[in-house]
Amino acid sequence: MLYTHNFNKVIAMRRIGLLLVFIVVVVLVLWQLKIVQLPLPSFSFNFNREAAKAEQAKADLFNLIAQDDTAGLMNQISAGADVNATNATGQTALMYAVSTVKDPALVTALLKAGANVNAQTPEGWTSLMYATRDSENLTLPYLLLNAGADPSIKNTEGQSAADVAGIPVRASPLFRNLEIWSTQAINHDWPLGYIVPVEGATISSRASHLPGSLRAYRNGTHEGFDFYGGVVSVGIAYGTPIVAVAAGTIIRADHDYVELTEEGYNQIIAAAKNSQITPPEILDKLRGRQVWIEHAGGFISRYAHLSAIPGDIVVGVQVAQGQKIGETGNSGTLEASQGTQDGPHPHVEIWKGNETYLGKGLEPDQIWDLAAQVFGEKAVPPKANREY
Ligand SMILES: [Zn+2]
């Protein structure tokens, strides 16, 4: 009797136990399917999964670079992979791309995705050091300089990008610049290694041709560099070729530009005078026919008052540094609206995104100094010629 009683009790306990296990399993399944919520330690669970996922994404990032897969790399980054993650040797993805695959498209894509151009390994190496040491040509060193790489950074052995440079860089005119820059304080807001957009020209020696000078006739400020014959070391005429300051992608090319009428010109100037500052849409009209180029590091160059644009300069096209992108003109000026070719001059602006332009808020001497960093020493007008 006693035995049977206990026996039944054991069976009942087992049934209850099985039922409980069943209920727990069902609840856990519902929890996993996110149908029910439980106050369980889901945090540490997910944390480990996230960490494993991040580790995998990082491995994929370096694998995609090794395979020179630019499209895959961009997908991985837009899916959340950290573009500044480092591998076991402390290299960032950018350093790895520069020192192994050396594909400019891959490097451009990484820079565009926000890779830190001045990151350093634990030994102090930068992407620029790998580029000057390992590159067979000057494309990557220029790409990195144009994106704001700092040649004055030293590694833990005290070496600069010039010190570690290999033969192709040492044998080039860039090497002397790298040596000069290695001893200077570099302005990290602006690039290096650009060229002046008119062959052989300097920046204007006249302060009123620089960014930041006032334009009272339209209640505004000048945002670019004007290149007029007589003050830039070379002659400037209607039709003088204008070249890209750095390699990049065309993001605007006004092939269908229609010149303002004199009446139209006078109307927008009157409207500007009635405003506190020149409204952006009016300023855009006053720049006339334009080409805009997007460069590494998020910089944009704008070329204004053009008379003509080569047929192959269209939106989306890649251009090389020094490639002709337009011809000097006077479009958008009073003279053009009057049907003349008077007053031709390239007007060139360098922008950091849409935020600020090169020279904004600086005095003329500071702009000429900064021009030495951006366009090189030869771009700076002689001190004796400067007009304030
Ligand atoms: Zn101008």
Boltz pocket constraint, residues with backbone or C-beta under 6 A from the ligand:
constraints:
  - pocket:
      binder: B
      contacts: [[A, 209], [A, 222], [A, 224], [A, 225], [A, 226], [A, 346], [A, 347]]
      max_distance: 6.0
